[in-house]
């Protein structure tokens, strides 16, 4: 590793001196680069984020797969958490544990949100994890989690999926009491389709989140959480602590999802901004739960869009709305301190995703000037770089096809601990056709 006392004076000098080139296809160069990167993060780090510059970057997914495999084999990682619905992740985890569904085709829809189960790179990772766990020589079995809130861009799931999980648990220890709660909650919930109306995202009058039944359901959910707390000694003695804490996580997520639905139903100028903020706060809380669950077993790799894992404010243009909110990474920075580190990713060119060659002077152009085809570059959050140089960086042109691509910005250097910059990426195998 380079001398930490070295003071960088220019961005180009920093890139030339600090970049660690590697190829995912060359195990020696890859493992050496990862070892250097991990060593720099310190022993206290428990949660490592890997951001993707866009949804649909095949080479970024392949980098993620190889990284997690190596982290599991060489650095004590026991779990991966993806930007996918938390309750759905349970199905994938059962599959990699050798339980539940017999083949991946049975989990690719039910086990993922956002259509991510159809991506071939996700199939390959899950199958590798299943094979790893089947090997008796591996004492610590790998786990899969989703850490996204149970929402999509244009609608939110019914809280019924979460609440039924909690009620099933209570029924396993107290049939009579659970049935009373199930009847009351079932009447208030109604059909899941009421909650999952796709028109509600942009039209609050289409949401049921502030209806009398929804308000009463929020109270019932609070009572359910209170009951779990009051009966903790009894419930842990009957089911074990791990199972109990899992159920509490489902119940608290149901409460937060009900709050999300309530905001969806409210006419407010900051409505969309609040929905984005609630989602990311839920992501951070879920990752905190996942890390606590893995404590004593291993470390966790979290994979999501750069904009969710970065430390600084996230920005998005949604039609006429210019939105800025605190993403999950900013919460994790406060919650974990040095126990959280994050790698952001950047891409030079991707014809398949409508990303042209970066303009001269942009961060992508200057980062890809270093040897590749991929390079890790430590940022040290901009320490040693002249602010006036980074703050004046031009931002490259975005994608003509893929709206999930966000170019790197002057704030990128402070938002991440490391950058993984790829010369290019193909479009994800199994991804939906790009319509833009």
Buried (B, 14 or more C-beta within 10 A) or exposed (E): EEEEEEEBEEBBEBBBEBBBBBEBEEEEBBBEBBBBBBEBBEEEBBBBBBBBBBBBBBBBBBBBBBBBBBBBEEBEBBBBBBBBBBBBBBBBBBBBBEEBBEEBEEBBEEBBBBBBBBBEBBBBBBBBBBEBBEEEEEEBBBBBBBBBBBBBEEBBBBBBBBBBBBBEBBBBBBEEEBEEBBEBBEEBBBEEEBBBBEEBBEEBEBBBBBBEEBEBBBEBBEEBBEBBEEBBEEBBEEBEEEBBBBBBBBBBBBBBBBBBBBBBBBEEEEBBBBBBBBBBBBBBBBBBBBBEBBEEBBBBBBBBBBBBBBBBBBBBEEEEEEBEBBBBBBBBBEBBEEBBBBBBBBBBBBEBBBBBBBEEEBBBBBBBBBEBBBBBBBBBEBEBBEEEBBEEBBBBBBBEBBBBBBBBBBBBBBBBBBBBBBBBBBBBBBBEEBEE
